[in-house]
Amino acid sequence: MSLLTVVGASVGATAFFALSTALKHRSARTTPDASGLEPRRLARFIHATARHPLYLGGLVADVVGLSLQVFALHIGALSVVQPLLTTALLFSLVLAHRVAGTRISRRECAWGAVLVVALIGFMVASGTVQTSRHAAVVQAADRVPAVLAGILAVALAATCVLTSRRLPSGGAAALMGVAVGTAYACTAALIKSCTNILAAGPVALLTSWQPYLLVVAGGIGLLLAQLAFQSGPLTASLPAIATVDPLLSVAIGVWVYDERLNRGPWAVGAEVGFLALMSLAAVMLSRVQAVAEDHSRRRTLHPSASSAT
């Protein structure tokens, strides 16, 4: 299938993921405090979250978005699909302004344009615009790099979670965001692996270990995301998630799946430059989105005060 199909499915997934993030963030602010990750507090937090209507609505949006992401990952490369998911920031920003009743500023439009240009530039410089369906399907994960990547990812996420317990809210939220981004990247890699195995039939998928590890990784990612949203300001957690997920996914795609990127000196320099520019735009947009979300939340909780200002 064409690159246009991959892009369409990926962007469609981002729209639903953006809606899911908005709903989950709102639910995280109204559930019992889980700071410190103490077992009793964590249990109350999980119980209240699992029954919260906004969180359940977010899960429904996740299901639709995940279906589109699975399709995109099956026909496309990790190094294409996951960077495209950063466009969820654009959808989230529009949603946040819509709820808050405010307008998108010129500065936000400018950073949105930078994000789009950086994405297109990376795809052109890396040669991923030439990705074909056949190449995407037959690329199986290399076992040794996959195991090493998994161990490093678990170590990174665990270190971030444990360290966050000793930090103030801003630092804790940022580290939790790194853990979430790591979990999301690993989940995407496992999704791609499962779709490759499914090509051999449902029995092959059910008798392999990947789908069961995918369920575990996905569940951990959902829990970490809620804890990140509650642990501190969204201005700290969202930038970390928005940058770690695509960058780590590109690394996994190249290292584990042997995804072919242009490797000439000029091409590599352009790829790194565009990825850095994309990360900067993602950080700036996510910070702006967080401010808009916070304004929206204050307006919802204190409508009279907001109208007075």
Backbone bond lengths (Angstrom), bond angles and torsions (degrees), N, CA, C in turn:
res aa  C-N    CA-C-N  psi(-1)  N-CA   C-N-CA  omega(-1)  CA-C   N-CA-C  phi
1 M - - - 1.459 - - 1.518 110.15 -
2 S 1.309 117.26 160.20 1.448 122.19 -173.94 1.521 112.01 -76.84
3 L 1.329 114.14 161.76 1.461 120.29 176.38 1.520 110.52 -60.71
4 L 1.324 117.04 -32.59 1.464 121.07 179.86 1.525 110.85 -59.65
5 T 1.333 117.13 -37.28 1.467 120.92 177.68 1.515 110.67 -65.80
6 V 1.337 116.47 -42.82 1.473 120.84 178.25 1.522 110.30 -61.49
7 V 1.323 116.29 -46.16 1.469 120.79 -179.64 1.525 110.71 -63.59
8 G 1.335 116.91 -43.34 1.463 120.53 179.99 1.515 112.37 -61.71
9 A 1.336 116.49 -45.15 1.465 120.12 179.37 1.531 110.89 -65.96
10 S 1.328 116.85 -39.81 1.468 120.85 -179.21 1.525 111.28 -66.14
11 V 1.318 116.71 -45.68 1.463 120.49 -179.88 1.528 110.50 -67.02
12 G 1.338 116.86 -37.60 1.463 119.28 175.14 1.516 111.57 -60.94
13 A 1.331 116.24 -40.26 1.468 119.91 177.68 1.520 111.25 -62.94
14 T 1.336 116.99 -38.84 1.464 119.54 -178.53 1.519 111.95 -63.51
15 A 1.328 117.40 -35.10 1.464 120.22 -179.69 1.525 110.64 -61.82
16 F 1.325 116.61 -44.00 1.465 119.84 179.85 1.525 111.41 -73.56
17 F 1.322 117.74 -34.22 1.460 119.94 176.36 1.529 110.98 -66.15
18 A 1.324 116.62 -35.91 1.462 120.22 177.59 1.527 110.78 -64.28
19 L 1.332 116.64 -43.50 1.462 120.61 176.72 1.519 110.64 -62.51
20 S 1.330 116.52 -41.03 1.464 121.21 179.21 1.531 111.18 -62.16
21 T 1.341 116.28 -44.25 1.462 120.30 -179.55 1.520 111.31 -61.56
22 A 1.323 116.74 -42.38 1.464 120.57 179.65 1.527 111.18 -62.15
23 L 1.325 117.00 -44.27 1.463 120.86 -179.43 1.533 111.34 -67.66
24 K 1.328 116.66 -42.19 1.468 120.03 -178.70 1.517 111.82 -68.59
25 H 1.323 116.22 -36.16 1.461 118.81 178.44 1.518 110.95 -63.99
26 R 1.312 116.38 -40.75 1.462 119.75 178.61 1.524 111.23 -65.86
27 S 1.328 116.67 -39.30 1.468 119.02 179.83 1.521 111.35 -68.53
28 A 1.345 116.80 -35.89 1.468 120.28 -178.74 1.516 111.92 -63.63
29 R 1.333 116.77 -28.88 1.465 120.60 -179.36 1.524 113.01 -79.62
30 T 1.313 118.40 -8.00 1.470 120.73 -178.32 1.518 112.54 -117.63
31 T 1.337 117.35 7.63 1.463 121.31 179.16 1.522 109.76 -101.50
32 P 1.364 118.28 162.81 1.468 121.21 -178.65 1.523 112.68 -56.21
33 D 1.323 115.25 146.58 1.462 121.52 -177.44 1.529 110.75 -65.95
34 A 1.347 116.09 133.13 1.467 120.97 178.58 1.518 111.15 -118.16
35 S 1.325 117.91 20.94 1.458 120.99 -178.34 1.522 110.44 -61.65
36 G 1.317 115.62 142.91 1.456 120.73 -177.35 1.508 113.23 86.81
37 L 1.334 117.20 -13.70 1.474 122.94 178.95 1.524 112.33 55.63
38 E 1.355 116.35 34.80 1.460 119.58 175.67 1.526 109.39 -70.35
39 P 1.339 118.06 141.71 1.471 120.69 -173.34 1.525 114.31 -52.85
40 R 1.341 118.77 -44.46 1.468 120.34 -178.35 1.527 111.17 -66.84
41 R 1.316 116.64 -45.89 1.460 119.75 178.59 1.523 110.98 -62.82
42 L 1.318 115.98 -40.70 1.458 120.59 -179.80 1.525 110.78 -64.39
43 A 1.339 116.33 -39.66 1.466 120.10 179.47 1.526 110.97 -65.37
44 R 1.346 117.17 -42.32 1.471 120.33 177.74 1.520 110.76 -64.57
45 F 1.316 115.61 -39.25 1.464 120.45 179.50 1.532 110.78 -62.85
46 I 1.331 116.89 -46.37 1.466 121.14 -179.07 1.523 110.68 -64.35
47 H 1.351 116.63 -41.92 1.464 121.09 -178.78 1.526 110.90 -63.96
48 A 1.343 116.43 -44.83 1.472 119.71 -179.35 1.529 111.14 -69.30
49 T 1.323 116.71 -37.86 1.461 120.32 -179.33 1.521 111.22 -65.01
50 A 1.334 116.43 -43.01 1.465 121.07 -177.02 1.524 112.32 -63.26
51 R 1.350 117.86 -20.40 1.461 121.58 -178.24 1.525 112.49 -105.91
52 H 1.332 117.08 -2.72 1.464 119.60 -175.07 1.529 109.85 -76.28
53 P 1.340 118.18 128.39 1.473 120.49 -177.15 1.524 113.63 -61.67
54 L 1.341 117.58 -36.46 1.463 119.17 178.90 1.533 111.06 -66.50
55 Y 1.318 116.33 -39.25 1.472 119.60 178.56 1.525 110.39 -66.86
56 L 1.325 116.94 -40.47 1.462 120.20 177.92 1.524 110.93 -63.61
57 G 1.335 116.20 -38.55 1.462 119.49 174.84 1.519 111.44 -63.14
58 G 1.342 116.27 -37.43 1.451 120.67 176.57 1.521 111.95 -63.65
59 L 1.331 116.37 -36.54 1.463 120.08 178.17 1.531 111.39 -65.69
60 V 1.336 115.97 -37.91 1.474 119.52 177.52 1.534 109.78 -62.05
61 A 1.334 115.81 -44.31 1.465 119.86 177.36 1.522 110.83 -63.36
62 D 1.336 115.88 -36.35 1.463 120.44 177.44 1.524 111.84 -61.52
63 V 1.325 116.13 -41.28 1.466 120.42 -178.19 1.530 110.67 -60.88
64 V 1.339 115.57 -44.96 1.470 119.37 179.15 1.524 110.48 -65.68
65 G 1.343 115.77 -46.78 1.458 119.51 179.65 1.516 112.42 -62.43
66 L 1.344 115.77 -40.37 1.463 119.83 -179.82 1.526 111.36 -65.60
67 S 1.326 116.90 -37.30 1.464 120.32 177.93 1.526 110.81 -60.35
68 L 1.327 116.04 -43.48 1.457 120.16 178.00 1.531 111.14 -68.20
69 Q 1.337 116.64 -37.77 1.462 119.80 178.75 1.528 111.28 -65.91
70 V 1.329 116.81 -41.15 1.465 120.65 177.77 1.524 110.47 -59.36
71 F 1.327 116.16 -45.24 1.463 120.38 178.64 1.531 110.68 -61.97
72 A 1.341 116.29 -43.56 1.464 120.10 -179.39 1.524 111.39 -64.44
73 L 1.342 116.87 -41.35 1.455 120.32 -179.27 1.528 111.87 -69.75
74 H 1.325 116.26 -28.02 1.468 119.22 179.04 1.531 111.25 -70.34
75 I 1.315 116.68 -38.56 1.466 119.53 -176.44 1.527 112.72 -100.03
76 G 1.339 116.75 -8.00 1.463 120.12 -177.92 1.511 111.55 -129.77
77 A 1.311 115.98 178.17 1.463 122.62 -177.08 1.526 110.83 -95.07
78 L 1.333 115.66 153.68 1.464 121.10 175.99 1.525 110.73 -57.32
79 S 1.325 115.92 -40.30 1.461 120.73 -177.08 1.524 112.53 -71.10
80 V 1.328 117.53 -5.82 1.462 121.81 174.00 1.525 110.38 -103.46
81 V 1.326 116.23 -51.51 1.459 121.59 -171.86 1.524 112.11 -66.55
82 Q 1.336 117.89 -50.88 1.460 120.15 -173.71 1.531 113.33 -65.76
83 P 1.342 119.84 -42.93 1.472 117.16 173.83 1.520 112.80 -59.50
84 L 1.345 116.68 -35.75 1.470 119.32 178.72 1.527 111.64 -63.58
85 L 1.330 117.26 -26.61 1.460 120.15 -178.98 1.522 112.40 -67.95
86 T 1.344 117.29 -13.98 1.463 118.32 176.17 1.523 111.40 -66.47
87 T 1.334 117.09 -17.10 1.468 119.08 176.94 1.527 111.40 -67.06
88 A 1.335 116.71 -8.43 1.467 119.55 173.52 1.524 110.46 -58.66
89 L 1.338 116.71 -27.67 1.460 120.34 177.95 1.525 111.48 -61.18
90 L 1.325 116.50 -35.58 1.468 120.08 179.46 1.520 110.50 -67.17
91 F 1.338 116.40 -44.40 1.463 120.35 177.73 1.535 110.78 -64.85
92 S 1.344 116.10 -41.93 1.464 119.95 -179.71 1.513 111.45 -63.03
93 L 1.328 115.55 -38.65 1.463 119.73 -179.71 1.521 110.89 -65.27
94 V 1.314 116.20 -42.23 1.468 120.36 177.93 1.523 110.43 -62.65
95 L 1.337 117.15 -43.38 1.466 121.26 178.86 1.527 111.22 -62.09
96 A 1.343 115.71 -44.47 1.462 119.66 -178.44 1.527 111.04 -61.97
97 H 1.322 117.25 -43.62 1.467 120.45 178.88 1.524 111.26 -68.09
98 R 1.328 115.49 -35.45 1.468 119.90 -179.98 1.528 110.50 -62.62
99 V 1.332 115.54 -46.32 1.463 119.97 -179.73 1.527 111.10 -68.37
100 A 1.344 116.15 -39.58 1.462 120.23 -178.00 1.524 112.50 -75.74
101 G 1.338 116.99 -14.77 1.451 120.03 -178.67 1.508 113.15 74.21
102 T 1.324 117.31 26.25 1.465 122.21 -179.88 1.529 110.14 -112.47
103 R 1.337 115.67 170.65 1.456 120.95 -179.45 1.517 111.09 -104.92
104 I 1.319 115.11 150.73 1.456 120.52 176.01 1.526 108.66 -73.19
105 S 1.318 116.79 131.20 1.462 121.15 -176.91 1.528 111.19 -82.64
106 R 1.312 115.39 167.20 1.456 120.63 177.38 1.524 110.73 -64.19
107 R 1.320 116.00 -35.79 1.472 120.25 178.86 1.523 110.83 -62.07
108 E 1.322 116.32 -42.53 1.460 120.46 178.23 1.529 111.38 -65.04
109 C 1.332 116.13 -41.06 1.468 120.06 177.00 1.519 110.67 -62.02
110 A 1.334 115.98 -38.75 1.466 120.00 -179.26 1.522 110.97 -64.95
111 W 1.340 116.78 -45.28 1.463 119.58 179.18 1.524 111.15 -68.33
112 G 1.322 117.03 -32.28 1.463 119.73 175.12 1.515 111.06 -63.55
113 A 1.346 115.91 -41.33 1.464 120.47 177.57 1.527 110.93 -64.87
114 V 1.343 116.21 -38.93 1.472 120.30 177.73 1.528 110.40 -61.79
115 L 1.338 116.53 -42.04 1.465 120.48 179.49 1.528 110.79 -61.19
116 V 1.316 116.87 -45.91 1.471 121.04 -179.05 1.528 110.57 -64.64
117 V 1.328 116.87 -44.42 1.469 120.96 179.66 1.528 110.40 -62.82
118 A 1.351 117.09 -41.52 1.461 120.70 179.71 1.523 111.15 -64.22
119 L 1.316 116.97 -40.18 1.465 120.46 178.03 1.523 111.58 -63.06
120 I 1.329 115.89 -47.71 1.463 120.14 179.34 1.525 110.35 -63.99
121 G 1.329 116.38 -41.54 1.455 120.29 179.17 1.515 112.51 -61.81
122 F 1.340 116.48 -41.99 1.471 119.68 178.68 1.522 110.83 -64.00
123 M 1.317 117.39 -43.73 1.459 120.61 -178.42 1.528 111.67 -64.51
124 V 1.336 116.54 -38.76 1.463 119.84 178.48 1.527 110.90 -70.51
125 A 1.344 117.01 -46.30 1.463 121.10 -177.74 1.523 112.12 -65.48
126 S 1.340 116.77 -36.45 1.465 120.52 -176.77 1.521 112.74 -82.53
127 G 1.328 116.64 -16.43 1.459 119.75 -178.61 1.507 113.94 84.11
128 T 1.336 117.56 8.65 1.466 119.97 -178.60 1.521 111.69 -71.22
129 V 1.327 117.09 -13.21 1.463 119.31 177.10 1.519 111.10 -66.88
130 Q 1.336 116.84 -13.29 1.453 121.18 -179.96 1.515 112.43 -96.72
131 T 1.358 117.67 5.46 1.453 121.42 -178.27 1.518 110.58 -59.88
132 S 1.308 116.45 132.58 1.468 121.45 178.43 1.514 110.02 -110.32
133 R 1.302 116.06 161.94 1.463 120.80 -179.83 1.515 110.62 -62.54
134 H 1.324 116.98 -41.24 1.457 120.30 -177.20 1.528 110.86 -62.73
135 A 1.307 116.12 -45.40 1.457 119.64 -179.17 1.512 111.24 -63.28
136 A 1.335 117.37 -37.07 1.455 120.13 -177.56 1.516 111.14 -69.72
137 V 1.328 117.77 -38.12 1.454 120.79 -174.67 1.526 111.56 -72.97
138 V 1.333 118.06 -40.61 1.454 119.89 -172.63 1.517 112.84 -81.75
139 Q 1.320 119.40 -9.04 1.454 120.85 -179.40 1.529 109.55 -75.79
140 A 1.326 116.01 103.61 1.461 121.38 177.00 1.524 109.11 -93.16
141 A 1.336 115.35 157.60 1.460 119.87 -179.15 1.522 110.44 -73.16
142 D 1.333 116.78 136.79 1.460 121.22 172.96 1.522 108.04 -75.99
143 R 1.330 116.76 126.89 1.467 120.54 -168.83 1.520 113.18 -62.35
144 V 1.327 118.16 -51.61 1.467 120.31 -175.64 1.533 111.88 -62.86
145 P 1.343 119.28 -49.70 1.472 118.47 175.84 1.522 113.01 -60.37
146 A 1.344 117.10 -33.83 1.474 119.87 179.65 1.520 110.75 -64.88
147 V 1.332 116.57 -43.99 1.471 120.72 179.64 1.523 110.43 -64.65
148 L 1.332 116.74 -44.91 1.459 120.09 179.45 1.525 111.37 -63.44
149 A 1.331 116.35 -41.93 1.464 120.16 178.64 1.527 110.88 -62.89
150 G 1.342 116.49 -40.02 1.456 120.41 178.47 1.513 112.37 -63.65
151 I 1.332 116.43 -43.36 1.469 120.49 179.50 1.525 110.78 -63.91
152 L 1.329 116.34 -44.82 1.465 120.30 179.51 1.526 111.41 -63.95
153 A 1.336 116.40 -38.91 1.463 120.10 -179.81 1.522 111.28 -66.12
154 V 1.330 117.03 -43.46 1.471 120.80 178.65 1.527 110.12 -62.99
155 A 1.339 116.00 -43.11 1.461 120.00 179.69 1.526 111.24 -62.84
156 L 1.335 116.54 -42.50 1.468 120.49 179.73 1.518 111.34 -64.77
157 A 1.337 117.10 -47.42 1.466 120.76 -178.74 1.525 110.98 -63.70
158 A 1.335 116.81 -44.36 1.472 120.35 -179.50 1.526 111.10 -63.51
159 T 1.327 116.96 -41.54 1.470 120.68 178.79 1.524 110.84 -62.14
160 C 1.319 116.41 -43.08 1.471 120.45 179.48 1.527 111.44 -62.95
161 V 1.330 116.56 -44.29 1.465 120.38 -178.49 1.523 110.86 -64.83
162 L 1.330 117.54 -46.23 1.467 121.21 -177.88 1.524 111.32 -67.82
163 T 1.319 116.83 -39.66 1.466 120.31 179.91 1.519 111.42 -68.47
164 S 1.331 116.78 -33.40 1.469 120.13 -177.33 1.517 112.63 -62.28
165 R 1.340 117.06 -23.05 1.468 120.45 -178.73 1.521 111.84 -67.45
166 R 1.328 117.42 -20.54 1.467 120.98 -175.72 1.529 112.34 -102.18
167 L 1.323 117.12 2.91 1.456 120.53 -174.73 1.529 111.72 -110.41
168 P 1.336 117.09 157.68 1.478 120.12 173.22 1.521 110.10 -65.58
169 S 1.328 116.05 173.29 1.465 121.05 -169.68 1.522 113.74 -56.66
170 G 1.340 117.71 -42.71 1.460 119.87 -177.88 1.520 112.73 -62.56
171 G 1.323 116.70 -49.93 1.453 121.02 178.96 1.518 112.28 -66.04
172 A 1.334 116.19 -38.10 1.464 120.15 179.19 1.524 110.92 -63.55
173 A 1.332 116.58 -43.73 1.460 120.26 -179.67 1.525 111.00 -64.77
174 A 1.347 116.87 -39.14 1.463 120.45 179.70 1.529 110.99 -64.13
175 L 1.324 116.67 -45.20 1.467 119.58 179.65 1.520 111.20 -67.17
176 M 1.311 117.30 -39.10 1.460 119.63 176.05 1.523 110.66 -63.50
177 G 1.336 116.43 -34.70 1.460 120.33 176.15 1.519 111.73 -63.44
178 V 1.339 117.03 -39.56 1.467 120.87 176.19 1.526 110.13 -61.99
179 A 1.340 116.66 -42.18 1.465 120.82 178.34 1.524 111.12 -62.74
180 V 1.329 115.91 -40.84 1.476 120.16 179.52 1.529 110.23 -65.54
181 G 1.333 117.12 -45.98 1.456 120.77 178.67 1.517 111.98 -59.64
182 T 1.327 116.47 -38.42 1.465 121.32 176.92 1.523 110.83 -64.59
183 A 1.335 116.14 -44.57 1.466 120.04 178.88 1.517 111.63 -63.49
184 Y 1.330 116.86 -40.47 1.468 120.68 179.64 1.533 111.44 -64.05
185 A 1.335 116.76 -41.87 1.466 120.43 179.74 1.526 110.93 -64.52
186 C 1.328 116.37 -42.16 1.465 120.05 178.85 1.528 110.80 -66.94
187 T 1.323 116.70 -38.15 1.465 120.25 177.51 1.522 110.79 -62.39
188 A 1.331 116.83 -42.35 1.465 120.27 178.66 1.523 110.91 -62.55
189 A 1.337 116.68 -40.95 1.466 120.13 178.65 1.526 111.02 -63.56
190 L 1.328 116.97 -39.37 1.465 120.96 178.80 1.529 111.17 -69.43
191 I 1.326 116.88 -36.24 1.470 120.22 176.64 1.525 109.66 -60.48
192 K 1.330 116.28 -46.28 1.460 119.96 179.66 1.533 110.55 -61.50
193 S 1.332 116.53 -41.40 1.462 120.23 178.74 1.523 111.20 -62.26
194 C 1.333 116.36 -41.23 1.469 120.29 -179.49 1.525 111.38 -66.82
195 T 1.328 117.66 -38.81 1.463 119.32 179.06 1.525 111.03 -67.41
196 N 1.320 116.97 -33.55 1.465 120.05 176.19 1.528 110.97 -65.40
197 I 1.338 115.48 -41.88 1.467 119.87 -179.45 1.526 110.62 -69.05
198 L 1.335 116.13 -36.84 1.462 120.61 -178.79 1.528 111.74 -61.56
199 A 1.340 116.80 -24.47 1.472 120.18 178.02 1.526 111.08 -61.04
200 A 1.358 116.56 -23.21 1.466 120.95 178.19 1.523 112.01 -88.84
201 G 1.331 117.43 -3.37 1.454 121.19 177.53 1.517 112.90 119.94
202 P 1.353 117.70 157.25 1.466 121.83 -178.93 1.523 113.34 -60.73
203 V 1.332 117.15 -35.65 1.468 120.38 -179.14 1.524 110.23 -62.70
204 A 1.320 116.31 -42.37 1.461 120.14 179.50 1.529 110.82 -61.39
205 L 1.336 116.38 -37.65 1.463 119.79 179.43 1.520 111.52 -69.00
206 L 1.327 116.57 -45.18 1.461 120.69 -177.11 1.523 112.84 -68.29
207 T 1.317 117.29 -24.78 1.468 120.74 -179.45 1.524 112.48 -95.67
208 S 1.321 117.32 6.37 1.464 120.86 176.28 1.528 109.86 -103.44
209 W 1.327 116.83 165.16 1.464 120.78 -176.65 1.527 112.89 -86.65
210 Q 1.326 117.39 -18.73 1.469 120.31 -173.53 1.519 114.84 -59.20
211 P 1.357 120.50 -45.95 1.467 118.19 -177.26 1.520 113.54 -64.15
212 Y 1.311 117.51 -32.10 1.462 120.64 -178.99 1.533 110.64 -74.49
213 L 1.322 115.69 -37.48 1.465 118.38 174.59 1.525 110.28 -68.60
214 L 1.333 116.35 -32.23 1.462 120.72 177.21 1.524 110.98 -62.32
215 V 1.326 117.28 -42.99 1.463 121.12 178.35 1.528 110.52 -60.71
216 V 1.330 116.34 -43.17 1.468 120.75 179.73 1.530 110.49 -64.97
217 A 1.346 116.12 -48.22 1.462 119.90 -178.81 1.524 111.15 -63.41
218 G 1.342 116.90 -40.28 1.458 120.36 178.56 1.519 112.24 -63.92
219 G 1.333 116.28 -42.36 1.465 120.45 178.12 1.514 112.13 -63.75
220 I 1.332 116.39 -41.67 1.465 120.44 177.73 1.525 110.45 -63.64
221 G 1.326 116.48 -40.73 1.453 120.04 178.88 1.517 112.32 -61.97
222 L 1.343 116.75 -42.19 1.463 120.61 178.67 1.530 111.31 -62.64
223 L 1.341 116.81 -43.54 1.461 120.88 -179.82 1.529 110.99 -66.06
224 L 1.334 116.23 -45.36 1.466 119.53 -179.49 1.521 111.69 -62.81
225 A 1.334 116.37 -36.32 1.461 119.59 179.51 1.524 110.94 -62.72
226 Q 1.331 117.04 -44.64 1.462 120.08 178.92 1.526 111.48 -64.61
227 L 1.334 116.42 -40.21 1.461 119.90 178.36 1.525 110.86 -66.11
228 A 1.335 116.47 -36.55 1.470 119.94 178.30 1.520 110.91 -65.66
229 F 1.335 117.10 -41.40 1.459 120.92 179.82 1.525 111.37 -64.68
230 Q 1.340 116.67 -31.30 1.462 119.53 -177.70 1.521 112.56 -88.96
231 S 1.333 117.48 -25.59 1.462 120.61 -171.33 1.522 114.14 -72.07
232 G 1.332 117.36 -19.30 1.453 118.68 -178.70 1.509 111.14 -176.54
233 P 1.328 116.81 -171.04 1.464 120.83 -177.04 1.523 112.28 -64.03
234 L 1.319 115.05 146.85 1.460 120.82 179.11 1.525 110.76 -65.16
235 T 1.342 116.81 -23.64 1.469 120.68 177.90 1.515 111.83 -64.08
236 A 1.335 117.81 -19.15 1.465 121.52 179.10 1.522 112.01 -95.60
237 S 1.337 117.55 -41.24 1.470 120.05 -174.40 1.525 113.19 -80.48
238 L 1.340 117.79 -42.38 1.468 120.20 -176.02 1.535 113.66 -62.78
239 P 1.349 119.24 -45.07 1.462 117.92 178.01 1.523 112.92 -58.20
240 A 1.331 116.47 -39.15 1.467 119.97 179.75 1.522 111.13 -64.77
241 I 1.331 116.46 -44.97 1.467 120.22 179.51 1.523 110.46 -63.75
242 A 1.339 115.62 -44.65 1.463 120.89 -174.61 1.519 112.86 -66.91
243 T 1.331 118.26 -24.38 1.464 120.34 -178.74 1.524 112.77 -99.21
244 V 1.331 117.99 -40.32 1.466 120.83 -176.60 1.523 111.55 -67.14
245 D 1.330 117.57 -42.44 1.472 121.01 -177.53 1.534 112.60 -57.33
246 P 1.344 120.14 -57.06 1.469 118.97 -177.95 1.527 113.71 -66.90
247 L 1.356 117.37 -39.61 1.463 119.58 -178.29 1.527 111.13 -65.67
248 L 1.326 116.74 -43.91 1.461 120.34 179.21 1.524 110.80 -68.28
249 S 1.326 116.88 -34.54 1.468 120.60 178.94 1.529 111.17 -65.14
250 V 1.329 116.37 -40.93 1.464 119.67 177.07 1.524 109.89 -62.27
251 A 1.342 116.30 -42.87 1.465 120.22 179.38 1.527 111.09 -62.47
252 I 1.334 117.25 -43.32 1.465 121.23 179.05 1.523 110.54 -65.40
253 G 1.333 116.08 -41.13 1.454 119.74 179.39 1.516 112.33 -59.17
254 V 1.333 116.14 -43.60 1.468 120.41 -179.00 1.519 111.46 -73.98
255 W 1.332 117.15 -43.88 1.471 121.83 -173.67 1.522 112.18 -77.70
256 V 1.331 116.81 -44.08 1.465 120.79 -173.05 1.526 112.44 -92.33
257 Y 1.339 116.47 -40.53 1.462 119.95 -174.65 1.532 113.81 -101.92
258 D 1.313 116.52 3.27 1.476 120.87 179.26 1.525 112.34 54.01
259 E 1.325 116.13 37.27 1.459 119.24 177.69 1.530 109.13 -68.46
260 R 1.313 115.10 131.15 1.455 121.45 -172.23 1.530 111.62 -83.16
261 L 1.318 115.67 113.31 1.455 121.17 171.32 1.529 107.77 -111.99
262 N 1.303 116.88 150.42 1.461 119.82 176.88 1.525 109.81 -59.12
263 R 1.327 116.52 134.73 1.467 119.96 -172.40 1.524 114.13 -118.46
264 G 1.309 118.03 11.15 1.459 119.25 174.48 1.514 110.37 -66.91
265 P 1.326 118.34 157.88 1.476 120.82 -177.01 1.526 113.29 -58.38
266 W 1.336 117.30 -40.30 1.455 119.94 178.65 1.527 110.92 -70.13
267 A 1.331 116.34 -38.07 1.465 120.66 -179.45 1.520 111.01 -65.93
268 V 1.340 116.04 -45.64 1.470 119.96 179.71 1.519 110.84 -62.60
269 G 1.336 115.93 -42.93 1.464 119.26 177.92 1.517 112.17 -60.45
270 A 1.340 116.16 -42.46 1.466 120.30 178.80 1.519 110.98 -66.24
271 E 1.345 117.11 -41.40 1.466 120.75 179.56 1.524 111.10 -60.96
272 V 1.343 116.22 -47.33 1.464 120.19 179.36 1.526 110.41 -63.17
273 G 1.337 116.29 -41.85 1.455 119.91 -179.89 1.518 112.49 -63.04
274 F 1.328 116.67 -44.94 1.463 119.76 -179.68 1.531 111.24 -68.32
275 L 1.339 117.55 -37.24 1.465 119.65 177.03 1.531 110.86 -65.05
276 A 1.333 116.84 -39.07 1.461 120.48 177.19 1.529 110.62 -64.98
277 L 1.333 115.81 -41.80 1.467 120.15 178.56 1.528 110.55 -65.36
278 M 1.336 116.60 -39.86 1.458 120.88 177.37 1.528 110.83 -62.81
279 S 1.337 116.63 -41.82 1.465 120.73 179.27 1.518 111.15 -64.08
280 L 1.342 116.73 -42.46 1.464 120.74 178.67 1.524 110.67 -62.22
281 A 1.331 116.82 -45.07 1.464 120.45 178.74 1.525 110.86 -63.05
282 A 1.343 116.21 -39.18 1.466 120.22 179.32 1.523 110.87 -64.21
283 V 1.330 116.53 -41.45 1.470 120.34 178.78 1.526 110.44 -63.40
284 M 1.326 117.44 -46.45 1.458 120.93 -177.86 1.524 111.35 -65.48
285 L 1.326 116.94 -43.09 1.462 120.28 -179.84 1.524 111.70 -67.32
286 S 1.331 117.00 -39.73 1.466 119.56 -178.90 1.518 111.15 -68.32
287 R 1.320 117.51 -33.08 1.465 120.09 176.20 1.525 110.85 -66.96
288 V 1.322 115.43 -43.28 1.461 119.82 177.70 1.514 110.51 -63.01
289 Q 1.345 116.00 -42.37 1.459 120.42 178.85 1.524 110.86 -61.15
290 A 1.335 116.21 -40.56 1.456 120.43 -178.95 1.525 111.25 -62.93
291 V 1.331 116.17 -40.83 1.472 120.09 177.40 1.526 110.39 -62.91
292 A 1.333 116.31 -42.96 1.468 120.19 179.46 1.517 110.99 -64.75
293 E 1.351 116.30 -40.19 1.466 120.46 178.15 1.523 110.55 -63.35
294 D 1.343 116.24 -42.36 1.460 120.24 -178.99 1.525 110.88 -65.46
295 H 1.333 116.70 -39.89 1.466 120.66 177.05 1.526 110.45 -63.36
296 S 1.341 115.58 -40.66 1.459 120.06 179.32 1.523 111.19 -63.94
297 R 1.344 115.10 -40.13 1.472 119.04 -178.50 1.521 110.99 -67.17
298 R 1.350 116.36 -41.86 1.467 119.57 178.78 1.521 110.49 -64.49
299 R 1.329 115.97 -36.51 1.461 120.04 179.69 1.525 110.60 -66.46
300 T 1.354 115.53 -37.32 1.461 119.40 179.13 1.522 111.82 -69.03
301 L 1.365 115.63 -40.96 1.460 119.73 -177.46 1.526 112.06 -77.65
302 H 1.347 116.96 -33.00 1.467 120.76 -176.80 1.532 109.59 -132.20
303 P 1.309 118.21 70.38 1.454 120.64 -176.47 1.512 114.25 -60.18
304 S 1.325 117.12 -35.76 1.463 119.91 -177.63 1.511 110.66 -67.38
305 A 1.336 115.91 -40.50 1.466 120.14 -179.87 1.510 111.13 -65.93
306 S 1.321 116.28 -39.46 1.464 120.57 -178.69 1.519 110.80 -66.58
307 S 1.329 116.08 -39.94 1.459 119.33 -179.11 1.516 110.50 -69.93
308 A 1.336 115.81 -29.86 1.457 119.30 -179.59 1.516 111.39 -69.09
309 T 1.375 116.05 -32.32 1.442 119.17 179.69 1.503 111.77 -80.40
